[in-house]
C-alpha cells in the first residue's frame, strides 16, 4: 500500500487519534463508540464487506485489524479512554497559548476555529459528513481521518481548560429498580443510636479514599509492581485530577514500564501544578534522561506514526 504520511491534527504531535479512526467525537459516549464500531465492522469485516476486488478486501481487513480494532479497544474501556483524553487534552493545552499560529489544512477546521458560540453543536455538525461514510471509500479513508483529527484538535484547543464531559449512559429500568431495592434494604438495616448517645467525631487518623489509593500506589511502586501502582493512581486522579503527587508517581510508574510518552504527560503535568516540589523535580530529571527537554516541547512533524508503519512501501 502507498504510504500516507498524516501531518494534520493530533497525528502531527506523535499521538494516535483513536477518536478520528473510529470517526467518534471527543465527548463520545460508550453507546456511540459501540455503534460506530459495529457500523465500520459491517463495512470492513470479510463476512459482510461489499468490496469486490481482492485488493480492496485485503485492504479492508488490514484496516479493520490494525486500526479499527485497536482504536475500539482503547476507547471502549473507561480507564484507557480516560488516559487517551488526558494525553490529547494535554497536547491541546500546550498549544492553546499560540493557537493563532496553527496552520489549518481544511475549511471546516477554520469554521470551527471561528465559532464564537454553540461550539459543541458546530463541532458535531462539521464531523457528521466526514464520519457518516468514513470507510465507504478506501481511497479517501486516510484523508478523512486526517480532517477529523484536525477538527478534534481545534475542538480541544477551544475547550482548553474545560473538562470534556463524555455523555453518560442512561440507567435502564432494571438497574433503576435494583437501585431502589438496594436503598430500601440498606435503610431497613440501619440501627439508630440511643438518643442519649453523643455522636463521636471521626478519628483524625482516618484516611480519605484519595489518600488510601495513593498510599497503596506508593507501596506497589516500592515493590516494583508498577501496573498495580498505575491502577491505584488512576483512582486518585478520578477524585482529584490536579493531584500533583499522583501525576508525579504515575509518570514514574509509566517510566519504569518503558512508556515514555505517558510518563512525559503526567510528570510535566505534575511539574506545571507544583514546580517547586523536590520530588517532582527529581522525577523531571529522570524524565529528561529518557526524553531530552528539547524533544519534549518539539512538536515536530509526523513520521508516519501508526499509519506509516502499517501502510508503508513494504510489499508482502
N, C-alpha and C positions, 0 to 999 in steps of 0.2 A: 504494500500500500504506500501511497505517496505520503511523505511526512507533512504534518500540518502543525507548524510552529505557532501556537496560540500566544499572542502578545497583547491580549485585551483582558480587562477586568482583573479579577483576583489571580488568574493564572500568571499574570505578569510578575507577581510577587512571590513566585515559587511556592504556591499552595494549590492544591487540587480543589476546585469549586464543585463539590458534590451536589449542591443545590442546582447548579447550572446543568450538570449532567442529567439529572432527573427532570429538569425543567420545573423545579419546585421553588416557590417564593421563599425568601429568607424566613418569614414568620410562619412557615408551613406547619400544619398540624399533622399528627400521626396518621389520621384518616387520609389526608391529602397525599402524604408520602406513599401510602399503600395503593391508593387509586392511580397515582402517576406510574408507579412501578408496574402494576398489572396492565395498564394500557400499553406501556412500552414493551413489556414482555410478550404481549399478544402480537406485536408487530415484528419482534426480533426472534422469538423462540422458533427453533426449526420445525416444531409440530404445527405452528399456526401462521408462520410468516407467509406473506403474499408475494415476496420477491421471487422472481422467476429463474434468473440465471444462477449458476453455481457460484460465480464470483460474488454476487450480491448476497447469497445465502451464507457464504463463508464470512463475509464482512459483517453481516448482521449477527452471526453467532459470536464473533470476536468482540463486537461492541457490547453485546449482552453480557458475556462472561467477564470481560476485562474492565469495563467501565460501569455499566448499569448495575450489575450485582454488587460490586464493592461499594458504590455510592448508596445503594439501598441499605446495605448492612450498616454503614456509618450513620445514616440519618434515621433509621427506624429505631435504633436503640437510644434511649434517653441520654445515657452518660456520654456516648461518643458524639451524639448530636450536639450536646452542650459544649463539648470540647471543640468541635468544629466551629460553632458560633463564637466561642471565645477567641479562637485564632483569627478568624476573618474580621471580627469586630475590632481586635487589637490592630490589625493592619489598617483598617479604615480610620481608626482614631489617630494613628500616627500620620496619616495623610491629610487629615482634616484641616490642620492649620494652613496648608498650601494647596487647598482644593482647587483654587482658581488657576493653578498652573498645570493641572492634569489635562492631558490631551485626550479628547474623546473621539472615538472612531466612527460612531454612528449617530444619526439624528435623534433616535429615541432616547439615548443617554443624555443628549443635550436638552431634550424636553423635560426629562426627569430632573436634571440639574437645575432647570429654571423654574420648577414647580414651587410656588410660594404657599400653596395650601393644598389640602387633601393629598398629601404625599403618598400615603399608603394606597389610595384609590388609583392615582395616576400610575404608580409603580405596577400594580396588578394589571391595569388596562394595557400598559405597554408590553408586559410579559405575555399576555394572552395569545396574540397571533404567533409568537415565536414558539411557545411551548405546546400549542394545540396540535401541531403536526411535526413535532421536533424530529422524529425518526422516520417519517414517511418517505423522505428522500435522503438516501445515504450520502449523496454528493454534497448536501448542504448542512449535514449534522454539525460538523465542527464549527462552521461559520456561525450557525445559530447559537451553539453553546457559548462561543466567544462573546456574542452580543448579549446573551442573557447574563453572563458573568460581569460584563461591564455595567449593566443595569443593577446587578446585585451590589457591586462595589459602590456605585453612586448612591444607591439607597442607604447603604451602611454609613457612608460618609455623612449624608444628610441627617441620619438618625444618630450620629456620633454623640456619645454622652447620654443617650437614652437607652433604656433597656428594651431589647427586642422581645416582644411577648408572643410566643407561639400560641396559636389557637388551641384551646383546651378541649379535651374530649368530653362530650355531654354524657352524664350518667344515664345508664339505661334504667327502665323501671325496676328491673330485678335488683340492680345494685342499690337503688334508692330505697326499695323496700327492705333490703337486708340492712342498710344503714340505720333505718328507723327501728328495726327489731333489735339490733345491737344496742342502740341507745336505751331502749326500754329495759333490756336485761341489765345493763350497767346501772341504770338508775335504781332498779329494784334491789340491787345487791349492795348499795352504798349504806354503810352504817353511820347513823347520825351520832356525833359525840354527845355525852351527857351535857345538859345545859350549864352545869357549874364548871365544866372544863374550860380552861383558858387556852385559846389557840396558841400553839408554840411556833416560834419563829424557826424558819428553816436554818439548819446549821450553816454557818458561814463557809464551811469547808466543802459544801456540796458543789460539784462542778456543773456548769451548764453543758447542754448537749454539744455545743460547739467546741468547748474545751475538752470534753471527753473524746470526741473524734480526733482532735489534734494530738492529744496525748497518746492515743492508741497508734496514730500515724507515726509519731516520733519513735515509739517503741518498735514498730515494724521496720522503720528506716534504720534504726540502730542495729537491728537483727539482719539487715540486708534483705528484707522481704519487701522489695520496692513496689511490686504490684499491689500488695496489700496496703502499703502506705498511700499509694495513689488513690485507691478506692476510699479510704478514710478521709483523705484531704478533699476529695470531690464533695463529700458530705459537708465539710466545713464551709466550702465556697457556696454551696446551695443556701446555707444560713446567712453567710456574710461574704458576698463576692469581693469585698475590699479588705479581707483579712490578709495583710501583707506577710505574716508569718506562714500562713498556709500556702500562699503563692510561692514563697521562697522554698519551703520544704518540698512542695510539689515539683517545682523546677529542678531541684537537686535530685529528686527521685527519678524524674524523666532523664536527667543527665546520666545517672547511674545505669539506666535502662537503654542507653545509647539512642535516645530520642531527642536529638539536639534542638530540633525546631520547636517542639513543645516546651522544652526546658527554657529556650530563649523567651518565649511568650510569658511564662509565669515568673521567671526571675526578673525580667525587665518590668513586668507589672509591679512586682514587689518593690523594686528599686524606685519606680515612679511614686508609689504610695508612701514609702518610708526610706528616703535616700540616705539617711544618716545612720541607719541601723547597722551595727558592726557585723551581725550575722549575714545580713543581706549583701553587704559589701564583699564579704568573703565569698558568698555564692556567686556574685557578679564576677569576681576574679576567676573562679572555677569555670564559669561560662566562657569568659574571654579566652581561656586556654584552648577551648574546643572550637569556638567560633570567634575569630578576631573581631574587635569592636567595629572596624570599618566595614565588615561584611554584615554586621547586624543591622546597620542602617541603610545599606546599599540596596535599593530596590531592584536594580539590575534589570536585565531583560530575560524573558523566558528562554530556557534552554530546551524547550520542547516539552519539559515536565512529563507528566504521565502520558500524554499523547505522543510525544516524541519517541519515548521508549517503546510504546506499544505499536505505533504505526510508522516506524522509520523505514529506511530503504532496504531493510533486511528481507530477503526472499526465502520462502520455505520450499 
